């Protein structure tokens, strides 16, 4: 019986938190933000990241964003609930805290994710066998922002 009561309390709390978030009109975005371009290129960092995420031509997909979300989504929700209480239900402070964590998680996946290996030709050209790491521009361009919903 305790489990069902606890579950109902958690569901009620989850619904209240969802309403609070929806009412706040804020959302957290993590990734490659507008205005970030590769040096000496007209390609945005987001474009290059998408090409790596989904693959292109003869380059296989290396889904670092999907891996990050799959590995951390549940943890992020737990952190959000805890920090929301810790920050006295201040959504913006909570999203800032979570943004820093998620940003770090994306970078960690880029560095340590499980990806299709590079071709021998690419390894020779780059001088190493780490996928997604070349100039470190993409890695260093992972950011987060808090926006009003719909912006």
N, C-alpha and C positions, 0 to 999 in steps of 0.2 A: 504494500500500500504506500509506503514511503516514496518509492520510486515514482509512482504515478502522480502523487502530490508534488514532488520535486519537479517532475516533468511539466506539470501544468504551471507551476510558478515560473520555471524557465521560459516556457512558451509565452506566458503573459509578459515577462520582462523583455523577451526578444521582440514581441509586438510593440511594446512601449518604446524600445530603443529604435526600432525601424521607423515608427511615426516621428520620433524626435529627429532622426537623421533626415527623413523626407521633409519635415517642416523647416529644417535649417537651410535648405536650398544650397548646400555645399557639397562638393564632390572632390575626391582626391584622384589625381592623375599621376601615374608614374611611367616614365619612359623617356622618349626623346621629344623635347618640346619645340614648339614653333620658334623659328629663328636660328636653329642650330644647323650649320652646314659643314660638310667636309672641307678641310682646307684646300684651297686651289681647285674647287669644284663647284658646280652649280647644283649638286645633289644634296638634299637635306640628309641629316643624320637619320631621321625617321625612315626615309626611303631606303637607305643602305641597310638599316636594321631590319626592315620588312623583307628585303631581298634575302637576307641571311635567315630570317625566321622561317620563311616559306620556300626558300630555294629559288633558283632561276637557271635557265639554260642547262649547263652541265654541272651546276653546283647543287648538292643535295640540301634539303632543309636542315637548319640547325635551330630548332625551336626553343631558344633561351627564354622567351617571355612565357610560353606555355609551360615549360618545365618549372619556372619560378612560381607561377600561379598554382600549378598542381601541387607543388611541394609545400607551399606556404599559406594557401587560402584559409584553411581551418585555423592555423596559428594566428593569422592576422585578425580574424574575427574575435578570437579569445583575447588578444592584446587590445583590440579596440574596446571590447566590453570592460576590461579591467581598467584601462587608462581613462576611459570616459568617466568612470567613478572617481578615479584618482585625481582627475582634473576638474572635479566638481561639475561634471556634465557640460564642460566647455567643448563643443564640437571642433572648433578651429584648432585648439591646442592638441586635442586628441588626434586629429587628422595630420597635423604637423609631425607629431611623434611617430605615427604610423607611416607617414611618408618617408621619413628617414630610414626606418627599418626596411620598408619595401624596396627603396632605392638600393640599399646595401644588399638585399637578397638578389636583386637583378644582377648587380655587379658580380656577386659571388657565383651565380649561375654562369655568367659569361666566362668567368675564370675557370670554373671547375665542373661545368655541365657535361652531360653525357651526349656527345655529338658524333655525327658521322666523321670519320677521320679525313684529314686532308690528303689530296693526291700527292704522289711522290714529286711531281713537277712543282706543285704549290709549296711543299716543304722546302724544296731546293731554293725556290725564289724568295721565300720568307726567311729561311734560315732556322725555322723551328716548326714543330708539329701541332701547335695550339690553334684550333679553330677559333674564329671570331677575334683573334688578337693579331693585329698588324701594326697599326700606328698607335693604338690605344685610344684613338679619338672617340670611337663608339663607347668604349668602356667609361671613359671620363665624361661622356656627355649624358649619362643617365641622370635624370633629375626628377623632381616631383613638383607639383603645384596644386594649390587648392583654388578651385574656381566655383563660381555660382553655377548651378545646374543649367545646362542649355547654352552656356557661353562657348 
